[in-house]
Amino acid sequence: MHRPDPPRPIPRTGDWRDARPASDTEVQAAGARDVPAWRLVWVRRAAGWRPGLLTAWRRVPAGYWAAYVIWGPGEGERGWLKYKGAAIVPAACPDDTLGTGTRTGVAR
């Protein structure tokens, strides 16, 4: 099985953070208008990159996108995360060698 390499480290800046959980209140306020997406991603959690599966997008009224990501088998290793392009990145796949996400699963 092909396992893509994790993204290169991004230099730390003043506002750099790991992927953070989206507010339950804001996610619920968005209703059930999920945009389905099945995309392998790298998610930055606990100061490290973890492979994950992004299964849905949701536009939150606060003005950001939330992504439902599963990054481990445990109950605490899945959930709605605030989307920041630097903390959740597409994994390169054989049909998408640049990891651009142009084939499926990208919120617009």
C-alpha positions in Angstrom: 0.0 0.0 0.0 1.3 3.4 -1.0 1.8 5.6 2.1 2.5 9.3 1.1 5.2 11.2 2.8 4.1 13.8 5.3 4.3 17.4 4.2 7.6 19.3 4.8 7.6 21.2 8.1 6.2 24.7 7.8 8.3 27.4 9.6 6.6 28.4 12.8 5.1 31.9 12.8 3.3 34.0 15.4 -0.1 32.7 14.5 0.8 29.1 13.6 -1.4 26.5 15.4 -2.4 22.9 15.2 -5.8 22.1 13.8 -8.2 23.1 16.5 -11.7 21.7 17.2 -14.6 23.7 15.8 -17.1 25.0 18.4 -19.9 22.5 18.9 -22.4 25.5 19.0 -21.2 26.9 15.7 -21.1 23.4 14.0 -24.7 22.7 15.1 -25.9 26.1 14.0 -24.7 25.3 10.5 -27.4 22.5 10.4 -27.0 19.3 8.5 -25.8 20.9 5.3 -22.6 18.8 5.0 -20.7 18.6 1.7 -19.6 15.0 1.5 -15.9 14.5 0.7 -13.6 11.5 1.0 -10.1 12.7 0.9 -6.8 11.4 2.5 -5.2 14.3 4.4 -2.4 15.1 6.8 -3.7 16.8 9.9 -1.4 18.6 12.4 -2.4 17.6 15.9 -0.3 17.7 19.1 2.7 19.3 17.3 2.9 16.5 14.8 1.5 15.3 11.5 -1.0 12.4 11.5 -2.6 10.8 8.5 -6.4 11.2 8.4 -9.5 10.8 6.4 -11.6 14.0 5.7 -15.2 12.9 5.2 -17.3 16.1 5.1 -17.1 19.9 5.0 -19.6 22.2 6.7 -19.8 26.0 6.3 -20.1 27.5 9.7 -22.0 30.8 10.2 -19.0 32.3 11.9 -17.4 32.5 8.5 -15.1 29.5 8.3 -15.2 25.9 7.0 -15.2 23.0 9.4 -13.8 19.6 8.2 -14.9 16.3 9.8 -11.6 14.4 10.1 -10.8 10.9 11.4 -7.1 10.7 12.4 -7.2 7.6 14.7 -9.2 4.7 16.0 -10.2 6.3 19.3 -13.3 8.4 20.0 -11.1 11.4 20.8 -9.3 11.1 17.4 -12.1 12.3 15.2 -14.3 15.4 15.0 -15.0 18.7 13.4 -11.9 20.8 13.0 -11.5 24.4 12.0 -10.1 24.4 8.5 -6.8 26.1 8.1 -4.9 25.3 4.9 -1.7 24.9 6.9 -3.0 22.5 9.5 -5.1 20.2 7.2 -3.5 19.4 3.9 -4.4 16.9 1.1 -2.2 13.8 0.9 -0.7 13.1 -2.5 -2.5 10.2 -4.1 -1.5 8.2 -7.2 -4.1 10.0 -9.3 -3.3 13.4 -7.8 0.5 13.4 -7.6 0.8 17.0 -6.6 -1.6 16.8 -3.7 -3.6 19.7 -5.2 -7.0 18.3 -4.3 -8.3 19.2 -7.7 -10.0 15.8 -8.2 -12.5 15.6 -5.3 -13.2 16.8 -1.8 -12.2 20.4 -1.8 -14.5 23.1 -0.4 -14.9 26.2 -2.5 
